Structure formats: C-alpha cells, structure tokens
C-alpha cells in the first residue's frame, strides 16, 4: 500500500501560478505510476496529468502547455506546476498512484483545493 498527501493548494488570481506536491510513503515509489486528477463542484473527477514509473507523461487537452507534471524519486514526491491559471481550473486536486503494469488498486490522496479567482 501507499499513502499520499497533497499540499500546495490555495487561492490565486487568473494568470497566476501554483505548484502542488504529492508526497508518497509506505511502498516503493519508483514502482508506481502517478497522476493528478481534479474535481470541480458538480462535475465528475477528471484526468489532469500522469507520469509513469519510467517518466512517460500525458496531459489532458485542458491543461496541455500550461501545467507540468514531474517526479522526484529521491523524495518520493510528484509535482504539478500550474501556470497561466484560469477560472476553470478551480477544483479539488487529487493525487493518485497505481503500481506499474496494473490497473488496480488505485490509491488516492485526500485532495487539495485550488481556487482561481479575481
């Protein structure tokens, strides 16, 4: 099992930046594919970005070119750098982890709120 703790959320103006962090513990971090998802009020949870154990990266079209996902295996941490934030990026952001080569179980963090507002 792996435990995930997100941090770095907050209130930011449109066009601003935030960096989210997700710290993992309890298992061998390098074996996990990691992802960021978000859920806005009244909407379903959606993919933001993923990074595999081999650092292959994928972004949703909504964030491509504005967000950057990365991982630091020495720190057991995955990051989401969010630039040029829009009002529509407002959501609770969740980190998840799944062992490479498997589709379940999927582990989730508790989420961190990102609010983009003027």
N, C-alpha and C positions, 0 to 999 in steps of 0.2 A: 504494500500500500504506500501511497504518497500523500502527504499533507501539503496544501497550497495556501499561501497567504498573500493576498494582493495589497498593494499600497500605492499611493501617489495620486489618487483622485482628488478632485476639488472643483472650485469654480474658476472659470476662465472666460475672458471675452472672446468674441469671434475673431479669428485670425491668430489667436494665441497658441501656446504650446503647453503640453504636459507630458511627463514621462511616467508611465505605470511600471511597477515592478511586481513580479510574482516569485516569491521565494518558496522553494520546494524542500521537503525533508521526508525522511522515513524510507527512502529507497534510493536506488542508483539512478541519479538524474539523467545521466547520459543515455540511458536506455529508453527514455521517454520522448515521444513526440508531444510538443507543447502547442497550445493555441490560446488565442484571445477571442472571446465572444462578447456580445453586448445585448442588452435588452432594454428597450425604451418602454415607457409606460404604455400599456395597452397593445404592445406588439410582441411578437414571438422573439425568442433569442436567436441571434444571427451571428454567422461567422464574421470575424474581423480579419484575422491573420493566423497562419500556422507556421511552425518551423519544426522540421523533423529532427530526429536524433542525428542525422547527417547534415543538418542545416540547410535542407531544401525548404524554400519559403514560398508561401502562397498568400495572396491578399484578395479581399473582396473588391469588387469594382468600386464600391462606395468610398474606399479609403486608399486605393492604389495611388501612389505618387505623393501622398500626404503623411501616411503612417509608416513606421519602420519597426519590424519585429527583429529581435536579436536574442541570443542566449549567451550566458557566461557559465560554462560548465564548472569552472573552478569555484564559482559562488553559488551554484545550484539555483540560478535565477534566470528568468526570462523577462525581457523588457518590451514595452511598447512605447516608442517615441511617437507622439501625436503632434503634428504641426498643421498650421492653417486650419485650425478647428472651426467647425461650422455649428450652427444651432442644432442641426440634425444629428450631430454626434453625441448629443446629450443622452445618456443611458447609464445603466449599471454595467460595468465591465467585469467580466469573469475570465479567470484563467482556467485552463483545463490541461489534463495530462492523460495520455494513454500509452501503454507500452508499445514500442515499435513492433510492427507486424501483427498487432491485434486490433480489434475494434471495440473491445470492452474488457474489463471495466474501464469506465471513464471517470476520472477524479476531477472534482470542481473545487475552486476556492469559494469564499463567501461573497466575493464581489466588492467593487469599489465604485463609488458614484462619481461620474464626470458630468458636470453641468456647464454648458456653454451658453452664456447669456450676457447681454449688454446692459 
